[in-house]
Amino acid sequence: MIDPDVVLGANVKIFAPELVNIFGCTIGDHTFVGPFVEITRGVTIGERCLIESHSFICDGVQIGDGVFIGHGVMFTNDLYPMTYRQVRRKGTVIGDHASLGSNATIIGGIHIGEHAIIGAGAVITKDVPAYSIAVGNPARVKRRFDDLASLRAFIETRQETAPAANSGPKLQSMIGELGATVMAQAANARKRNL
């Protein structure tokens, strides 16, 4: 279900509108939203993002442009949720072109910097600087880089970065600056879910 108060940018692709719950949020141009995703009121999502299936994005989250959100990523917005009181929302900011691996959990009040990479299954309890890689539970920053070129050089020395053979130009254009690295991550995640 997509509420009528949702603001969708140009060319937003929602894979299965009948299989999502999207309420009172703003989704930027050329963003893709997979099935079984819930996005609640007050969320802002930038342009050219890729949000994979089974993710939950709650009130108070701001996502920059070109962000990859893997399958089953969960956001929280209350550090101590209780039944006897209303939610006390803590805002979360995801910087442009960050990549959040499948099943990562982002605790409320966190800032993840631009081009940061969050490993699959990581539980983010502290801010993650730009151009860094954080993994684990609780997550720790394992690598930091001075700039995007250094981060990409590191990645390219450790994995093949060519886009998957089945990824077409439309999907590649949606990804924008995220580049071949995130394309390969998304293709691998899709293969595992088939």
C-alpha positions as CSV (number, residue, x, y, z in Angstrom):
1,M,0.0,0.0,0.0
2,I,1.2,3.4,-0.9
3,D,-0.5,6.2,1.0
4,P,-1.7,9.2,-1.1
5,D,0.5,11.6,1.0
6,V,3.7,9.9,-0.3
7,V,5.8,12.2,-2.5
8,L,7.4,10.2,-5.3
9,G,10.0,11.8,-7.6
10,A,10.3,11.3,-11.3
11,N,10.8,7.7,-12.5
12,V,10.6,6.1,-9.1
13,K,10.2,2.3,-9.5
14,I,8.4,0.4,-6.8
15,F,8.7,-3.2,-7.8
16,A,5.4,-4.5,-6.4
17,P,3.3,-1.6,-5.1
18,E,0.8,-4.1,-3.6
19,L,3.6,-5.6,-1.5
20,V,5.0,-2.5,0.2
21,N,3.8,-0.2,3.0
22,I,4.9,3.3,2.3
23,F,3.4,6.2,4.3
24,G,3.9,10.0,4.3
25,C,7.5,10.0,3.1
26,T,9.5,11.5,0.2
27,I,11.3,9.4,-2.3
28,G,13.7,11.0,-4.8
29,D,13.9,10.7,-8.5
30,H,15.0,7.4,-10.1
31,T,15.0,5.4,-6.8
32,F,14.1,1.7,-6.8
33,V,12.1,0.1,-3.9
34,G,11.9,-3.7,-3.8
35,P,9.0,-5.8,-2.4
36,F,8.1,-6.2,1.2
37,V,9.7,-2.8,2.2
38,E,8.1,-0.5,4.8
39,I,8.9,3.2,4.8
40,T,7.1,5.2,7.5
41,R,6.1,8.8,7.8
42,G,8.7,11.6,7.9
43,V,11.4,9.6,6.0
44,T,13.3,11.3,3.3
45,I,15.1,9.3,0.6
46,G,17.4,10.9,-2.0
47,E,17.7,10.4,-5.7
48,R,19.0,7.2,-7.4
49,C,18.8,5.0,-4.3
50,L,18.4,1.2,-4.4
51,I,16.3,-0.2,-1.6
52,E,16.2,-4.0,-1.7
53,S,13.4,-6.2,-0.3
54,H,12.3,-6.8,3.3
55,S,13.9,-3.5,4.6
56,F,12.3,-1.3,7.2
57,I,12.9,2.5,7.3
58,C,11.3,4.3,10.2
59,D,10.4,7.8,11.0
60,G,13.4,10.1,11.6
61,V,15.6,8.6,8.9
62,Q,17.2,10.8,6.2
63,I,18.9,8.9,3.3
64,G,21.1,10.8,0.9
65,D,21.5,10.3,-2.9
66,G,22.8,7.2,-4.5
67,V,22.5,5.0,-1.3
68,F,22.4,1.2,-1.6
69,I,20.2,-0.5,1.1
70,G,20.6,-4.3,1.0
71,H,17.9,-6.9,1.7
72,G,16.5,-6.9,5.2
73,V,18.2,-3.7,6.5
74,M,16.4,-2.5,9.6
75,F,16.4,1.0,11.1
76,T,15.4,1.9,14.7
77,N,14.4,5.3,16.1
78,D,14.0,4.8,19.8
79,L,16.9,3.6,22.0
80,Y,14.7,2.3,24.7
81,P,11.3,1.4,23.3
82,M,8.7,0.9,26.0
83,T,5.0,0.2,26.1
84,Y,4.2,2.8,28.7
85,R,5.3,5.8,26.6
86,Q,5.4,7.2,23.1
87,V,8.3,6.6,20.9
88,R,11.2,9.1,21.5
89,R,12.6,9.5,18.1
90,K,16.3,9.8,17.4
91,G,17.1,11.0,13.9
92,T,19.4,9.0,11.6
93,V,21.3,10.3,8.6
94,I,22.8,8.2,5.8
95,G,25.3,10.1,3.7
96,D,25.3,10.2,-0.1
97,H,26.5,7.0,-1.8
98,A,26.7,4.9,1.3
99,S,26.2,1.1,1.0
100,L,24.4,-0.8,3.7
101,G,24.8,-4.6,3.5
102,S,22.0,-7.1,3.8
103,N,20.5,-7.5,7.3
104,A,22.4,-4.6,8.8
105,T,20.7,-2.9,11.7
106,I,21.1,0.8,12.2
107,I,20.3,2.1,15.7
108,G,18.6,5.5,16.0
109,G,20.6,8.6,16.2
110,I,23.4,7.4,14.0
111,H,25.2,9.3,11.2
112,I,26.8,7.2,8.4
113,G,29.1,9.3,6.3
114,E,29.2,9.5,2.5
115,H,30.5,6.5,0.6
116,A,30.8,4.5,3.8
117,I,30.3,0.7,3.5
118,I,28.4,-1.2,6.1
119,G,29.0,-5.0,6.1
120,A,26.2,-7.5,5.9
121,G,24.7,-8.3,9.3
122,A,26.5,-5.3,11.0
123,V,24.8,-3.7,14.0
124,I,25.6,0.0,13.8
125,T,25.6,1.6,17.3
126,K,28.0,4.5,16.7
127,D,28.6,7.0,13.9
128,V,30.5,5.7,10.9
129,P,32.8,8.2,9.1
130,A,32.8,8.9,5.4
131,Y,35.0,6.7,3.2
132,S,35.2,3.9,5.7
133,I,34.2,0.2,6.1
134,A,32.4,-1.0,9.3
135,V,31.6,-4.6,10.1
136,G,30.5,-6.8,13.0
137,N,28.1,-6.8,16.0
138,P,28.6,-4.3,17.4
139,A,30.1,-2.8,14.3
140,R,33.6,-1.4,14.3
141,V,35.3,0.6,11.6
142,K,37.9,-1.7,10.1
143,R,39.3,0.6,7.4
144,R,39.3,4.3,6.8
145,F,40.3,6.1,3.6
146,D,41.2,9.7,2.9
147,D,39.0,9.9,-0.2
148,L,36.8,8.1,-2.6
149,A,39.7,7.1,-5.0
150,S,41.5,5.4,-2.1
151,L,38.3,3.5,-1.0
152,R,37.6,2.3,-4.6
153,A,41.2,1.3,-5.1
154,F,41.1,-0.9,-2.0
155,I,37.8,-2.5,-3.1
156,E,39.1,-3.2,-6.6
157,T,42.1,-5.0,-5.3
158,R,39.9,-7.4,-3.3
159,Q,37.0,-8.3,-5.7
160,E,36.0,-8.3,-9.2
161,T,34.0,-5.1,-9.9
162,A,32.6,-5.7,-13.3
163,P,28.8,-5.4,-13.4
164,A,26.8,-8.6,-13.5
165,A,26.0,-9.9,-17.0
166,N,22.3,-9.6,-16.5
167,S,22.3,-6.0,-15.2
168,G,20.8,-3.7,-17.9
169,P,21.5,0.0,-18.6
170,K,18.3,1.1,-16.8
171,L,19.5,-0.4,-13.5
172,Q,23.0,0.9,-14.0
173,S,21.7,4.4,-14.6
174,M,19.5,4.1,-11.4
175,I,22.6,3.3,-9.4
176,G,24.4,6.4,-10.7
177,E,27.8,7.1,-9.0
178,L,27.6,4.0,-6.7
179,G,29.5,2.3,-9.5
180,A,30.3,-1.3,-10.4
181,T,31.1,-2.3,-6.8
182,V,27.6,-1.9,-5.5
183,M,26.2,-3.3,-8.7
184,A,28.1,-6.5,-8.1
185,Q,26.9,-6.6,-4.4
186,A,23.3,-6.2,-5.5
187,A,23.7,-8.9,-8.2
188,N,25.2,-11.3,-5.7
189,A,22.4,-10.6,-3.1
190,R,19.8,-11.3,-5.8
191,K,21.5,-14.6,-6.8
192,R,21.4,-15.8,-3.1
193,N,17.7,-15.0,-2.9
194,L,16.7,-17.0,-6.0
